[in-house]
Amino acid sequence: MDAAHLPPQGLTEQTAPGQSPPPNLLLVRPDRGVLGSLDGIEPEPAELSPPVRAVWLGRVHLLSIVGLSAYVVAILVLHGVRADLNPADHTISEYSLGSYGWLMRTAFLALAVAALATAASFLLSRGPSGKWRLIGPLLLAGAAVGSLLDAAFNTDHLGVPETVHGTVHGVGTAVLVFALPAAAFVFGSEFVRNSTSTLTARLVLVVAAAQLGAIVLFEMSPMTTRGWAERLGAVLAVVSLGLLQVLSRTNGRAGRTWTAAQHSSADPASSLSPASTSDSALSGDSTLRSWLTRY
């Protein structure tokens, strides 16, 4: 049945005896187009209600902040309790060797939690654009897997033959340092094109490029200074993940506004337009300042 022949709301179509009932009606919404099962149009998928989605978004946002904060605190503490390791020529992973190795492994685990929670927050967010909705979170999940490998397998001591543990740790580090900037490029590019949070998105792209530069610097540095190059990359990774959390919070607010408007009124004319959703994200660039102030 064509959408133009829908009967008025509250009335039912009468079917003559011996005739088959009419096909399912189509649901017409100005902001979502025509939804239904006819002419190859997919039905509207079931999704969480706005209050439930908001609760879970709040939880994963908090978890991502706690995980990233725990990683930073653990690294700072290790620089104090392991003062015997010169930061210039010893990598962060070497803190996992020795009496305080449990703290370094905890730091890697916290970083993995932060990356996974950030990926989950983007998946839970509902915004006008969803092209990046799988690629970016998958890359963040890959970064989390790399960090988990670093937590489970220790690096080797300097000057000893490479072991299985050291090899797996190196693979995990490689996955982490490449997957995180790749995710930042995906999210940053998409938000620059389709969001008003362009300042934060451009900062994400700049930091991602700096991360790749830190990788090159680490590979080119002599043994006496490569520790500083690795720590530069670690600092940039923390900044990158923090900026992604800011984008996630911005997208989550816009998505909740978009979804709530779809459920708040049965009148199609009152549905939220993409323009009003963009207005709800106008505070995206200021989110960076407010996020740093609150957390």
C-alpha positions as a Markdown table, in Angstrom:
| # | Residue | x | y | z |
|---|---|---|---|---|
| 1 | Met | 0.0 | 0.0 | 0.0 |
| 2 | Asp | 1.3 | 3.4 | -0.9 |
| 3 | Ala | 2.0 | 5.8 | 2.0 |
| 4 | Ala | -0.3 | 8.3 | 0.4 |
| 5 | His | -3.3 | 6.0 | 0.9 |
| 6 | Leu | -3.0 | 5.5 | 4.6 |
| 7 | Pro | -6.4 | 5.8 | 6.4 |
| 8 | Pro | -6.8 | 8.5 | 9.0 |
| 9 | Gln | -5.5 | 7.8 | 12.4 |
| 10 | Gly | -8.0 | 5.9 | 14.6 |
| 11 | Leu | -9.9 | 4.5 | 11.7 |
| 12 | Thr | -9.7 | 1.0 | 10.3 |
| 13 | Glu | -9.9 | -0.1 | 6.7 |
| 14 | Gln | -12.8 | -2.4 | 5.9 |
| 15 | Thr | -12.0 | -5.6 | 3.9 |
| 16 | Ala | -14.8 | -7.0 | 1.7 |
| 17 | Pro | -15.7 | -10.6 | 2.2 |
| 18 | Gly | -13.4 | -13.0 | 0.3 |
| 19 | Gln | -10.7 | -10.4 | -0.1 |
| 20 | Ser | -7.3 | -10.6 | 1.6 |
| 21 | Pro | -6.5 | -7.9 | 4.2 |
| 22 | Pro | -4.3 | -5.0 | 3.1 |
| 23 | Pro | -0.6 | -5.1 | 3.6 |
| 24 | Asn | 1.1 | -3.6 | 6.6 |
| 25 | Leu | 1.0 | 0.1 | 6.7 |
| 26 | Leu | 4.1 | 2.1 | 6.3 |
| 27 | Leu | 5.4 | 4.5 | 8.9 |
| 28 | Val | 6.3 | 7.9 | 7.5 |
| 29 | Arg | 8.6 | 10.3 | 9.4 |
| 30 | Pro | 10.1 | 13.4 | 7.9 |
| 31 | Asp | 13.4 | 13.0 | 9.6 |
| 32 | Arg | 13.8 | 9.2 | 8.9 |
| 33 | Gly | 12.1 | 8.8 | 5.5 |
| 34 | Val | 9.7 | 5.9 | 5.0 |
| 35 | Leu | 10.2 | 2.9 | 7.2 |
| 36 | Gly | 8.5 | -0.4 | 6.6 |
| 37 | Ser | 8.9 | -3.7 | 4.9 |
| 38 | Leu | 7.7 | -2.9 | 1.4 |
| 39 | Asp | 9.8 | -2.2 | -1.7 |
| 40 | Gly | 13.0 | -3.3 | 0.0 |
| 41 | Ile | 12.6 | -0.8 | 2.8 |
| 42 | Glu | 14.0 | -2.3 | 6.1 |
| 43 | Pro | 11.8 | -2.1 | 9.2 |
| 44 | Glu | 12.8 | 0.2 | 12.0 |
| 45 | Pro | 15.1 | -1.7 | 14.4 |
| 46 | Ala | 14.2 | -2.0 | 18.0 |
| 47 | Glu | 16.5 | 0.1 | 20.2 |
| 48 | Leu | 17.0 | 1.0 | 23.8 |
| 49 | Ser | 14.7 | 3.6 | 25.2 |
| 50 | Pro | 16.3 | 7.1 | 25.8 |
| 51 | Pro | 16.4 | 6.8 | 29.6 |
| 52 | Val | 18.1 | 3.3 | 29.5 |
| 53 | Arg | 20.5 | 4.5 | 26.8 |
| 54 | Ala | 21.4 | 7.6 | 28.9 |
| 55 | Val | 22.1 | 5.4 | 31.9 |
| 56 | Trp | 24.5 | 3.1 | 30.1 |
| 57 | Leu | 26.2 | 6.0 | 28.3 |
| 58 | Gly | 26.9 | 7.6 | 31.7 |
| 59 | Arg | 28.3 | 4.4 | 33.0 |
| 60 | Val | 30.7 | 3.7 | 30.1 |
| 61 | His | 31.8 | 7.4 | 30.1 |
| 62 | Leu | 32.6 | 7.1 | 33.8 |
| 63 | Leu | 34.4 | 3.8 | 33.3 |
| 64 | Ser | 36.5 | 5.3 | 30.4 |
| 65 | Ile | 37.6 | 8.2 | 32.6 |
| 66 | Val | 38.4 | 6.0 | 35.6 |
| 67 | Gly | 40.5 | 3.7 | 33.4 |
| 68 | Leu | 42.5 | 6.4 | 31.8 |
| 69 | Ser | 43.0 | 8.2 | 35.1 |
| 70 | Ala | 44.2 | 5.0 | 36.7 |
| 71 | Tyr | 46.7 | 4.4 | 33.9 |
| 72 | Val | 48.2 | 7.9 | 34.3 |
| 73 | Val | 48.4 | 7.6 | 38.1 |
| 74 | Ala | 50.1 | 4.2 | 37.9 |
| 75 | Ile | 52.7 | 5.5 | 35.4 |
| 76 | Leu | 53.5 | 8.5 | 37.5 |
| 77 | Val | 53.8 | 6.4 | 40.7 |
| 78 | Leu | 56.1 | 3.9 | 38.8 |
| 79 | His | 58.5 | 6.8 | 37.9 |
| 80 | Gly | 58.9 | 7.5 | 41.6 |
| 81 | Val | 59.2 | 4.0 | 43.0 |
| 82 | Arg | 61.4 | 2.8 | 40.2 |
| 83 | Ala | 63.8 | 5.7 | 40.1 |
| 84 | Asp | 66.6 | 3.2 | 39.4 |
| 85 | Leu | 65.4 | 3.0 | 35.8 |
| 86 | Asn | 66.6 | 6.0 | 33.8 |
| 87 | Pro | 63.6 | 7.2 | 31.8 |
| 88 | Ala | 66.0 | 8.2 | 28.9 |
| 89 | Asp | 67.1 | 4.7 | 28.0 |
| 90 | His | 64.5 | 2.5 | 29.6 |
| 91 | Thr | 61.0 | 2.0 | 28.2 |
| 92 | Ile | 57.8 | 2.1 | 30.2 |
| 93 | Ser | 57.3 | -1.7 | 29.6 |
| 94 | Glu | 60.4 | -2.4 | 31.6 |
| 95 | Tyr | 58.5 | -1.3 | 34.7 |
| 96 | Ser | 56.7 | -4.7 | 34.5 |
| 97 | Leu | 59.9 | -6.4 | 35.4 |
| 98 | Gly | 60.7 | -6.4 | 39.1 |
| 99 | Ser | 58.9 | -6.0 | 42.4 |
| 100 | Tyr | 56.5 | -3.4 | 41.0 |
| 101 | Gly | 55.6 | -5.3 | 37.9 |
| 102 | Trp | 52.1 | -5.8 | 39.1 |
| 103 | Leu | 51.5 | -2.0 | 39.0 |
| 104 | Met | 52.6 | -1.7 | 35.4 |
| 105 | Arg | 50.4 | -4.6 | 34.4 |
| 106 | Thr | 47.5 | -3.0 | 36.2 |
| 107 | Ala | 48.2 | 0.2 | 34.2 |
| 108 | Phe | 48.1 | -1.7 | 30.9 |
| 109 | Leu | 44.8 | -3.3 | 32.0 |
| 110 | Ala | 43.3 | 0.1 | 33.0 |
| 111 | Leu | 44.3 | 1.5 | 29.5 |
| 112 | Ala | 42.5 | -1.4 | 27.9 |
| 113 | Val | 39.4 | -0.8 | 30.0 |
| 114 | Ala | 39.5 | 2.9 | 29.0 |
| 115 | Ala | 39.7 | 2.0 | 25.3 |
| 116 | Leu | 36.9 | -0.5 | 25.4 |
| 117 | Ala | 34.6 | 1.8 | 27.4 |
| 118 | Thr | 35.2 | 4.6 | 24.8 |
| 119 | Ala | 34.4 | 2.2 | 22.0 |
| 120 | Ala | 31.2 | 1.2 | 23.8 |
| 121 | Ser | 30.2 | 4.8 | 24.3 |
| 122 | Phe | 30.4 | 5.4 | 20.6 |
| 123 | Leu | 28.4 | 2.3 | 19.9 |
| 124 | Leu | 25.7 | 3.4 | 22.4 |
| 125 | Ser | 25.6 | 6.9 | 21.0 |
| 126 | Arg | 22.9 | 7.7 | 18.4 |
| 127 | Gly | 23.7 | 10.6 | 16.2 |
| 128 | Pro | 22.6 | 11.8 | 12.7 |
| 129 | Ser | 25.6 | 10.0 | 11.1 |
| 130 | Gly | 26.7 | 6.4 | 11.6 |
| 131 | Lys | 29.2 | 5.6 | 8.9 |
| 132 | Trp | 32.0 | 5.4 | 11.4 |
| 133 | Arg | 29.9 | 3.4 | 14.0 |
| 134 | Leu | 31.6 | 0.1 | 13.4 |
| 135 | Ile | 35.1 | 0.9 | 12.1 |
| 136 | Gly | 36.2 | 3.3 | 14.8 |
| 137 | Pro | 35.0 | 1.2 | 17.8 |
| 138 | Leu | 36.6 | -1.9 | 16.2 |
| 139 | Leu | 39.9 | 0.0 | 16.0 |
| 140 | Leu | 39.6 | 1.0 | 19.7 |
| 141 | Ala | 38.8 | -2.6 | 20.6 |
| 142 | Gly | 42.0 | -3.6 | 18.8 |
| 143 | Ala | 44.0 | -1.0 | 20.8 |
| 144 | Ala | 42.5 | -2.6 | 24.0 |
| 145 | Val | 43.5 | -6.1 | 22.8 |
| 146 | Gly | 47.1 | -4.8 | 22.3 |
| 147 | Ser | 47.1 | -3.3 | 25.8 |
| 148 | Leu | 45.8 | -6.6 | 27.3 |
| 149 | Leu | 48.6 | -8.5 | 25.6 |
| 150 | Asp | 51.1 | -6.1 | 27.1 |
| 151 | Ala | 49.5 | -6.7 | 30.5 |
| 152 | Ala | 49.6 | -10.5 | 30.1 |
| 153 | Phe | 53.1 | -10.8 | 28.6 |
| 154 | Asn | 56.2 | -9.0 | 30.0 |
| 155 | Thr | 58.9 | -7.4 | 27.8 |
| 156 | Asp | 62.4 | -8.9 | 27.8 |
| 157 | His | 65.3 | -7.5 | 29.8 |
| 158 | Leu | 67.8 | -5.6 | 27.7 |
| 159 | Gly | 70.7 | -7.6 | 26.3 |
| 160 | Val | 69.0 | -11.0 | 26.6 |
| 161 | Pro | 67.8 | -13.2 | 23.8 |
| 162 | Glu | 64.2 | -12.6 | 22.8 |
| 163 | Thr | 61.6 | -14.9 | 24.5 |
| 164 | Val | 58.1 | -15.8 | 23.6 |
| 165 | His | 56.8 | -13.4 | 26.2 |
| 166 | Gly | 58.9 | -10.6 | 24.8 |
| 167 | Thr | 57.7 | -11.3 | 21.2 |
| 168 | Val | 54.0 | -11.3 | 22.2 |
| 169 | His | 54.5 | -8.1 | 24.2 |
| 170 | Gly | 56.0 | -6.5 | 21.2 |
| 171 | Val | 53.1 | -7.5 | 19.0 |
| 172 | Gly | 50.7 | -6.1 | 21.6 |
| 173 | Thr | 52.6 | -2.8 | 21.7 |
| 174 | Ala | 52.5 | -2.6 | 17.9 |
| 175 | Val | 48.8 | -3.2 | 17.7 |
| 176 | Leu | 48.2 | -0.6 | 20.4 |
| 177 | Val | 50.3 | 2.2 | 19.0 |
| 178 | Phe | 48.9 | 1.8 | 15.5 |
| 179 | Ala | 45.2 | 1.0 | 16.2 |
| 180 | Leu | 44.8 | 4.0 | 18.5 |
| 181 | Pro | 45.8 | 6.7 | 16.1 |
| 182 | Ala | 43.9 | 4.9 | 13.3 |
| 183 | Ala | 40.8 | 5.1 | 15.4 |
| 184 | Ala | 41.5 | 8.8 | 16.1 |
| 185 | Phe | 41.8 | 9.5 | 12.3 |
| 186 | Val | 38.5 | 7.7 | 11.7 |
| 187 | Phe | 36.5 | 9.6 | 14.4 |
| 188 | Gly | 38.3 | 12.9 | 13.8 |
| 189 | Ser | 37.6 | 12.9 | 10.1 |
| 190 | Glu | 34.0 | 11.9 | 10.4 |
| 191 | Phe | 33.3 | 14.6 | 13.1 |
| 192 | Val | 35.0 | 17.3 | 11.0 |
| 193 | Arg | 32.7 | 16.5 | 8.1 |
| 194 | Asn | 29.5 | 15.9 | 9.9 |
| 195 | Ser | 29.6 | 17.7 | 13.2 |
| 196 | Thr | 29.8 | 21.2 | 14.6 |
| 197 | Ser | 32.5 | 19.9 | 17.1 |
| 198 | Thr | 35.2 | 20.8 | 14.6 |
| 199 | Leu | 37.7 | 22.2 | 17.1 |
| 200 | Thr | 37.9 | 19.0 | 19.2 |
| 201 | Ala | 37.8 | 16.8 | 16.0 |
| 202 | Arg | 40.7 | 18.7 | 14.5 |
| 203 | Leu | 42.7 | 18.4 | 17.7 |
| 204 | Val | 42.1 | 14.6 | 17.5 |
| 205 | Leu | 43.5 | 14.6 | 14.0 |
| 206 | Val | 46.6 | 16.6 | 15.0 |
| 207 | Val | 47.3 | 14.4 | 18.0 |
| 208 | Ala | 46.9 | 11.3 | 15.9 |
| 209 | Ala | 49.4 | 12.6 | 13.4 |
| 210 | Ala | 51.8 | 13.4 | 16.3 |
| 211 | Gln | 51.4 | 9.8 | 17.6 |
| 212 | Leu | 52.6 | 8.5 | 14.3 |
| 213 | Gly | 55.5 | 11.0 | 14.4 |
| 214 | Ala | 56.4 | 9.7 | 17.9 |
| 215 | Ile | 56.6 | 6.2 | 16.5 |
| 216 | Val | 59.0 | 7.2 | 13.8 |
| 217 | Leu | 61.0 | 9.2 | 16.4 |
| 218 | Phe | 61.2 | 6.1 | 18.7 |
| 219 | Glu | 62.5 | 3.9 | 15.9 |
| 220 | Met | 65.1 | 6.5 | 14.8 |
| 221 | Ser | 66.3 | 7.3 | 18.3 |
| 222 | Pro | 69.5 | 5.8 | 19.8 |
| 223 | Met | 69.2 | 3.6 | 22.9 |
| 224 | Thr | 70.2 | 6.5 | 25.1 |
| 225 | Thr | 67.2 | 8.6 | 24.3 |
| 226 | Arg | 64.5 | 6.2 | 23.0 |
| 227 | Gly | 62.9 | 6.1 | 26.4 |
| 228 | Trp | 61.9 | 9.8 | 26.1 |
| 229 | Ala | 60.5 | 9.1 | 22.6 |
| 230 | Glu | 58.3 | 6.3 | 23.9 |
| 231 | Arg | 57.1 | 8.4 | 26.8 |
| 232 | Leu | 56.1 | 11.1 | 24.4 |
| 233 | Gly | 54.1 | 8.6 | 22.5 |
| 234 | Ala | 52.4 | 7.5 | 25.7 |
| 235 | Val | 51.5 | 11.1 | 26.6 |
| 236 | Leu | 50.0 | 11.6 | 23.1 |
| 237 | Ala | 48.1 | 8.3 | 23.5 |
| 238 | Val | 46.5 | 9.5 | 26.7 |
| 239 | Val | 45.6 | 12.9 | 25.2 |
| 240 | Ser | 44.2 | 11.2 | 22.1 |
| 241 | Leu | 42.0 | 8.8 | 24.1 |
| 242 | Gly | 40.8 | 11.8 | 26.3 |
| 243 | Leu | 39.8 | 13.8 | 23.3 |
| 244 | Leu | 37.9 | 10.8 | 21.9 |
| 245 | Gln | 36.1 | 10.6 | 25.2 |
| 246 | Val | 35.1 | 14.3 | 24.7 |
| 247 | Leu | 33.8 | 13.5 | 21.2 |
| 248 | Ser | 31.9 | 10.6 | 22.6 |
| 249 | Arg | 30.2 | 12.7 | 25.2 |
| 250 | Thr | 29.3 | 15.3 | 22.6 |
| 251 | Asn | 27.9 | 12.7 | 20.3 |
| 252 | Gly | 26.0 | 11.0 | 23.1 |
| 253 | Arg | 24.2 | 14.3 | 24.0 |
| 254 | Ala | 23.3 | 14.8 | 20.3 |
| 255 | Gly | 22.2 | 11.2 | 20.0 |
| 256 | Arg | 20.0 | 11.3 | 23.1 |
| 257 | Thr | 18.3 | 14.5 | 21.7 |
| 258 | Trp | 17.7 | 12.8 | 18.4 |
| 259 | Thr | 16.3 | 9.6 | 19.8 |
| 260 | Ala | 14.2 | 11.3 | 22.5 |
| 261 | Ala | 12.5 | 13.4 | 19.9 |
| 262 | Gln | 11.5 | 10.4 | 17.9 |
| 263 | His | 9.8 | 8.9 | 21.0 |
| 264 | Ser | 8.4 | 12.0 | 22.6 |
| 265 | Ser | 5.6 | 12.7 | 20.1 |
| 266 | Ala | 3.4 | 10.8 | 17.7 |
| 267 | Asp | 3.0 | 13.8 | 15.5 |
| 268 | Pro | 5.5 | 13.5 | 12.6 |
| 269 | Ala | 5.7 | 17.2 | 12.2 |
| 270 | Ser | 7.1 | 17.5 | 15.7 |
| 271 | Ser | 10.0 | 15.2 | 15.0 |
| 272 | Leu | 13.5 | 16.5 | 15.5 |
| 273 | Ser | 15.1 | 17.7 | 12.3 |
| 274 | Pro | 18.8 | 17.2 | 11.6 |
| 275 | Ala | 19.3 | 21.0 | 11.9 |
| 276 | Ser | 18.0 | 21.0 | 15.5 |
| 277 | Thr | 20.2 | 18.0 | 16.3 |
| 278 | Ser | 23.2 | 20.0 | 15.0 |
| 279 | Asp | 22.2 | 22.8 | 17.3 |
| 280 | Ser | 22.3 | 20.4 | 20.2 |
| 281 | Ala | 26.0 | 19.7 | 19.4 |
| 282 | Leu | 27.0 | 23.4 | 19.2 |
| 283 | Ser | 28.5 | 23.1 | 22.6 |
| 284 | Gly | 30.9 | 20.4 | 21.4 |
| 285 | Asp | 33.9 | 22.6 | 21.2 |
| 286 | Ser | 33.3 | 24.0 | 24.6 |
| 287 | Thr | 33.0 | 20.4 | 25.9 |
| 288 | Leu | 36.8 | 20.1 | 25.9 |
| 289 | Arg | 37.2 | 23.0 | 28.3 |
| 290 | Ser | 34.3 | 21.8 | 30.6 |
| 291 | Trp | 35.5 | 18.2 | 30.5 |
| 292 | Leu | 39.0 | 19.2 | 31.6 |
| 293 | Thr | 37.5 | 21.4 | 34.4 |
| 294 | Arg | 35.3 | 18.6 | 35.8 |
| 295 | Tyr | 37.6 | 15.7 | 35.4 |
